[in-house]
Structures are given as structure tokens and as C-alpha cells.
Amino acid sequence: MPAVLSLEKIKNKKGFYLLQIENGPAFPVDDELILKYGLRQGTQLSPALLSELKEKAEFQYLKKKAIDLLARRRHSEKELLDKLKYTPLYGRHAEEVIKKLKELGYIDDAAFASALIHTTLIGGAKGKMLIRRRLRRKGVSPPVADKAMAAELADYDELKAAADLARKKMKSLKEIPRLKAKQRLAMFLSGRGFDWDTINAALRAVFEEKE
């Protein structure tokens, strides 16, 4: 049976060690598995036990990578899955890792969607179309996105937000002919994700005030 030749700490991977097996490639294992399997120099592992250890070690390593990613910022389920499944060697455990992290409460698309809506609006008023597009791009499903938007934007007056932005922008367009000013305002509001019905209504409100 192959024996453990060495266990060396992996830099920048707290709790992980590089396990070198006799006549085989080295692979990372965490301290939990080291204790569970009683791993130390000279420990002998049957082929079946070694295969089992490798499977669990790969899973633990990918789970740690996922938790590290989540520690940096929130991720939707799909966004995290897409990053994990392309991880060399360990990507095949991606769906299993996602399932485990959901059970542990690390992944919550509803909370992710609510947070994304909030942070999107911190930088200034935006159209619901842009917000929905960002949620979709992050992999949030339509039902979850709809529910989050209904909750977070219940008191959000999109037309008022567009009109207020247009009024502020209008201050820099005083010397421009009316038609050109309208065109610039329309493009400005479009760039902030407002749909054309809202843009037209906002422009009517703003220009009617000036007449």
C-alpha cells in the first residue's frame, strides 16, 4: 500500500497541507481530513481509502475557494457556479459544493438581489430596466429578481427619479437649443437605464415646467 511521504503547509491557504503520497502525485488536504484519516508521515493508505481521500480533499479545496470568493464579495448561485466549474481538476465538484454552501446559508440569491439593487441605487437614481439587466447578468432568476424588485422598489417613483435627474442635467444645457437639449437629456436618461416611456414622460414634465 502507498504511504504518506510528507505533509507541508501550503502558503496563503490556511488549514491546507500538500500531501505527498509514495508513487503518486501530491494533492492538497485540509486539517480536518488529516485528523479524520490520521495522516502523518508513514501512514499507509489502501487504494480504496486513497481514492476516497482524494475525492473528499478535492471537494474541501473547492469549497474553500468558494468561501474565499464569497468573503471578497457577494455572488449569486449561478455566478459562483460558473467560477467554480472551470477550476482545473476540482471543477467537477462544483455543483456539490454549491449545494453544500446553500445548506450552510452562504448562498442566498434573494439576499444577493436585494443587496445589488441597494448598491446600484447608492450611486444615484437608475431605471428599473437597468436594475433588472444587472440582476439578469449576475445570474439571478426572473422570479427571484421580480420579488426582490417588488420589495426593494415598492416606494421608488421611477418617473420622479428620471425627472429629477433631467432637471439637474438641464442646468448644464441652458444655452443649447430646445430640440438638441431634449435629445441629450434622452440619451442621458437612457444611459441610466430608464425605458423610453419613462424618459418621454420625464421630458414632458421638465419642459412643460419651463414653458
N, C-alpha and C positions, 0 to 999 in steps of 0.2 A: 504493500500500500504506500502511496506517496506520503511524504512527511513535510511538515512545515519547516522551511529553512530559516525564515526571518519575518519579523513584523516591524515595519518602520513607519513612524508618524509621517503623514502627508502634510506638507506645509500649506497653510491657508485653507485647510479642510478640517476644522475642529472635530475631534472624535473619530477621525478616519485614519486607517493604517494600510500600508501597502503589504499585502500578504504574498510572500514568495513560496510557491509550492515546488517540491522536488519534481524535476522533469516536466514542468508546466509553466505557463505564463503567470506573471504576478497580477493580482487584481485587488481593488480597494475593499476593505471591510470596516464596519464601524465597531465601536467598543461594545455595543450591545451584542453583536454576533460573536465577538471574541469571547465574551463571558458565557454566552449560551453554548458555544461549541467547545469551550475550554481550550482555545487556541493559544499555543505557545511554541517556541522552537522545539522541534522533535515530535509534536503531535502528529499522529498518523490518521489519515482520512481514507475511508473506503471510497471507491469510485462513485457509489450512490450518494454517500454523505458529501463528497466534494461537489458533486453536481447540484445537490440541494443547497449547499452553502453558496455556490456561485449565483444561483437564481435569487436567493434572498439578499445577497450582497449587492447585486445589480439593482434590485428594487430599492433597497435602502439608499444607495448612492443617488439614484434618480429622484427619490423623494426629497433627499437633502437639497438637491439642485433646485427642485420646485419651491421648497420653503425659502431658499435664499432669494429666488426671484420674487416671491411674494413679499419678502421683507423689504425689498427695494421699493416696490410699488404694487398696488392692486392689479390683479389680472382677472379677466373673465375666464370661464372654464375653457372655451374654445381657444382663446389667445394662449393660455398656458399649455394646453394640449398640443397646439401647433409647435410650440417651442420645444417641448419635451420629446415629441415623437421623432424628431430629426437628430436627437442626441446619438452620436455613434455608439454602437454596441448595446446601449441600455434603452434606446428608444422604444423597443418592443414592449417595455413595461409601462409605457406612458398612460394608457387607459386605466390600468390597475392602480397606478399612483394617483391619478385624478379621482378615482372612486374613493380611495382611502382619505384623501385630503378633504373631499366633500363631507365624508362621515365625521371628520375631525373639526369641521367648521372653518377650514382655511379658505374654502372657495364658496362664494355666495354671489351669484350673478345679480340678484335683486339689490343687494347692498352695493355691489360694484356699479350698477347702473345709476343708482341714486347719487353715489359719490361723484360719478362722472358728470352728471347733469349739474350738480352743485359747482364743481370746479370749472365747468365750461362757462357758467354764468358769472363766476367771480371776475373774469376778465372783461366784463361788460355785457350788455344785452345781446342776445343771439336769437335767431329764429328757430322755431321748433323743427324746421326741416333740417337745419344743420345739426341740432342735437340728436335727432333720430339717425342721421347719417353717421355721426360719430359712434353711437351705440352699435349700429349695424357693423361698422368697420372693426369694432372691438370684439365682434362675435356674440353680442347679446341677442338672444332670440326675440322676434317680434312681440310675442305675448309678454315677456318679461319687460321689454322696453316700453310697451304701451302702459303697463301697470305702473312702472316707475315714473313715467312722464305724467300720468294722470295724478299721481300722488305729489310729486315734486313741483309740478307746474299748475296745480289747482288754482292758485291765486295769481298766476302770471298772465298779465294782459299783453299779449304779443303785439297787438296793434298800437297800444300806448307806447310800448318799448321801441317800436320802429319809428313812431312819430317823434318821440323824444330824441332819438339818435339823429333823425333827419333835421330837427331844429338846431341841434348843436353843430352839425356839419354845415348847415346853411350859413352860419356866421362867416365861414371862410369862402362862401360863394356869392357874396353880396354884389360884386362887380361883374358877375357873369350873366349873360342873357338868360332869361327865364327858361327857355327850352333846354339850353345846354346845362343849366343848373339842375333841372329835373333829371336829365339823363345821368349826370354824375351822381346825384343822390340815389337814383335807382340802382346803379352799379354798386355804390357803396353799401346799400342795404342788402343787395343780393349777395355780396361778399360776406355778409354776416349771417347768411342762412335764412333770410326771410323769403317766403314764397311771393309770387308776383301779385296775387290778390291782396296780400297784406301790404306790399310795397305801394301798390296803386292807391289803396285806401289811406295809407300814411301820407303820401304825397298830396292827395286831395285835401286832407286835413291841414297840412302845413301851408299849402299855397292859398287855400281859402282864407286862412288867418291873415295873410299878407295883403289880401285884396280889400 
